Amino acid sequence: MKKEFPAIQLKPYICRQMNTAYLSLGSNEGDRILWISKAIEQIGDKCGPVTRQSSMYETAAWGINTQPDFLNMVIAIQTILAPHELLNSILAIEKSLGRHRDIKWGPRIIDIDILFFGNDVINFPDLIIPHPYLHLRRFTLAPLAEIAADLLHPVLKKSIKTLLSECQDPLEVHLFSVSD
């Protein structure tokens, strides 16, 4: 007697590619080191493992300069998330840490930006990659150059070290040590 098996509905298999994303983290409110550390931990848990991490750098605020100095750093992660999924995860992490979006470029507990997502060039109203101000901000280029100096900007076709050397941002960026 031949045994009949019920028909099975198969869901399409989606093969997700691993991508390297570079994220900028900044904080200028409260315990800046703590907020950045908590953000890195959550990014590792929710977005993908952190593979490289720059030193922390301190600089005056960019945009609205009448606020406390920022600590900034850049991390590289390996992620299977799609760009919008990564953005949504980052926004959820910022919110869970207490970020409020009241004033553009205003003070904040934590700020996480996607600088690069592989070699992708993405232009949506809510997501632009590479980050549109990346090449104008010394506080982003300095830590990025520390961990990925030869990374090529897919639109400008220049390395990060070249972009840093050409950057005309007047704000000084200082290597930060915990004893500061």
N, C-alpha and C positions, 0 to 999 in steps of 0.2 A: 504494500500500500504506500503510495507516494504521499509524503507529508507536504501540505501547502503552507507556505509562509505568507503572512499578511503583507500587503504592499507597504513599503516604507517611504515616507516623504523625506527626501534628502534636501538639506539646506545647502545652498551653494557655499563652497569653501572659499574663504577670502584669505589669501596669502598676504600677510602684512610684512612689509619691508622694514628693516631696522635702519633708522636714520640718525645722524648726528645733528643735534641742535645746540646752538650756543645761546645762552641766556644771560642777560645782565640783571644783577640784583643790586638794589640800592635802598638805603634807609637813612632818614634824618630826624626821627623822633624816638624818644625813649632810649632803651638799651639797644642801640643799633646793631651791635654784634649779635645779640640774642635773636633779634628779628631775622637777620640774614641767616643765622644758623638754623633756626626753625624752618625757614623757607627752603633751605637746601635739603633738610631732612624730609620734608613733605614732598618736594620735587622728586627725590630719590624713591620715595614710596609710591607716588601716584603717577609719575611721568616716565621714569626710567632711571637707571643707575647713572650717577655722576661719574664721569671718566676723567675729567680734568677740572682743576679749580685754580683760579688765579689768587694772588695775594689780595688783601683789601687795600683800597686806595681812598684817600680823603680829599674832597674838593668842595669848594663853595657851590651853592645851589646854582643850577643852570635854568634860565628862564625867568624865575622870580628869585632874585638874589637877596631878598630881605628875610631869609629864613636860615635855620641852622645848617651847618655843613653836612654833606652826605658822606657816608661810607658806600663804596661801590666795589663790585667784583664781577667776574664773569665765570660761568661754569659751562662745561660741555657735558651733554647727556646723550645716552643712547636710548632711543625711544621707538616704539612701534605705533605710537599715536600719530594720527594724521594731523596736519597743521592746526586745523580748527579745534580738534580734540585737545591738542596741547594748549592752545589758547584758553579754552574753557577750563581745563585743569588748573592752569596758572591763575586765572581769575578767581576760581574757587579757593585756591590756596591763599591768595591775597585777602579775600573776604574772611576766611577762617582765622587769619591772623589779626583782623581788625582794621583792614584797609578801608577807608572811605574815600570816594572819588568826588570831592567837593569842588576843588579848585585845580584847573589844569596846571601842571608843573608846581603845585603847591606842596607843603610838607606832607610826608607820609611815613607810616610805620614801615611799609615794605612796598617796593616797586619791582616787578619782574617783567622784563621785556624779552621777546624773542628777537634775537639779532639775525641769526641764520638758521635755516632748516635745510640741511644738506646743501645742494646747489640750487634749490628751488627759488624761483622768482614768483611771488604771489602778490596779487594786487586786488584786494577786495575792500569795500568800505570799512570793514571792521578788522582787517588783518593785512598788513603790508610787510612782506619779507623779501629781501633784507630790510631791516629796520630803516625807515626813511631818514633818520637823523644820525645814524651810526657814524658816518664819515665826518660829521661836524662836531662831535663830542669827544674831547680828549679823555674824559672820565670813563668812557666806554672803550675807546681804542687802546688806552694804556694797559688795562687788565687783559683785554683780548689779545693784544700783541704778546703779552707774557706767555700765553698758553697756545697761541695759534698765529704766530707772526707771519707765516708764509701762506696762510689761508687766503684764497683769492675771492674778492668780492665779485659775485657773478654778474652784476650789472656794470660796475665801474671798471672791472677787469684790472684791478690793482690789488696788491697784497695788503694785509693789515699793517705791516710795518711801513709800507709806503704811504698809506692813508694817514698813519700817525705822524710821519715826518712832514706831510703836507698840511696837516690840520692847523687851521688858523684860530681855533678856540683859544681865547686868552686866559681861561681859567687854569690855574696851576693844579696839577694832580700830584699828591704826595703819597708815597708808600706809607701805609698805616701800620703801626705796631701796637700791640695790646698795652704796652707800657706808656703810650702817648696820653 
